[in-house]
Amino acid sequence: METTTPTTSALEPLISLEELSDYLHVPVKTLYDWRTAGRGPRAVHVGRQLRFFLSDVHAWLAQQREPEPGRGTPGR
């Protein structure tokens, strides 16, 4: 029986807090505030650093999308 080991190219990319800040065009402090309030995307602790799976960022962004143009997201 042959077993395969995933290569690093098969791993999902992670982005740093600073990269997420640049991508969303919001200050790093805002991301920390969202995390404290439980409103931001899920993170992974890698040592003392926070990293974000791109799939978690995309899922979080999809939840932020308004249901119709000009309508706020539910619960806001």
C-alpha positions in Angstrom: 0.0 0.0 0.0 1.4 3.3 -1.0 1.0 6.3 1.3 1.5 9.9 0.2 2.6 12.8 2.3 1.2 16.2 1.5 3.7 18.6 0.1 4.0 22.2 1.2 2.4 23.2 -2.1 -0.8 21.3 -1.0 -1.1 23.3 2.2 -3.6 26.2 2.2 -1.9 29.6 2.2 -1.8 31.6 5.4 -1.6 35.4 5.6 -0.3 37.6 8.4 -2.3 40.2 10.3 -0.5 42.9 8.4 -1.3 41.3 5.0 -5.0 41.0 6.0 -4.9 44.6 7.1 -3.6 45.6 3.7 -6.1 43.4 1.9 -9.1 44.8 3.7 -7.7 48.4 3.8 -8.3 48.6 7.6 -5.8 49.4 10.3 -4.2 46.5 12.3 -5.8 48.0 15.4 -9.3 47.5 13.8 -8.5 43.9 13.3 -7.5 43.5 16.9 -10.7 45.3 18.0 -12.8 43.0 15.8 -11.1 40.0 17.3 -11.8 41.3 20.9 -15.4 41.8 20.0 -15.6 38.3 18.3 -16.4 39.9 14.9 -13.4 39.3 12.7 -12.3 36.2 10.8 -10.9 33.2 12.6 -7.2 33.1 13.2 -4.5 30.5 13.8 -1.8 31.0 16.4 1.6 30.1 14.9 3.9 30.6 17.9 3.1 34.2 19.0 2.0 35.3 15.6 -1.6 35.3 14.2 -2.1 33.9 10.8 -5.3 33.6 8.7 -6.4 30.8 6.4 -7.6 32.4 3.1 -10.7 30.1 3.2 -11.6 31.5 6.7 -11.1 35.1 5.4 -13.3 34.4 2.3 -16.0 32.7 4.5 -16.0 35.7 6.9 -16.3 38.1 4.0 -19.2 36.2 2.6 -21.0 36.5 5.9 -20.4 40.3 5.8 -22.1 40.6 2.4 -25.4 42.5 2.4 -28.3 40.3 1.3 -29.5 42.9 -1.2 -28.0 46.2 -2.4 -28.6 48.9 0.2 -29.7 46.4 2.9 -27.5 45.9 5.9 -26.3 42.5 7.1 -28.6 40.8 9.6 -27.9 41.6 13.2 -26.4 45.0 12.6 
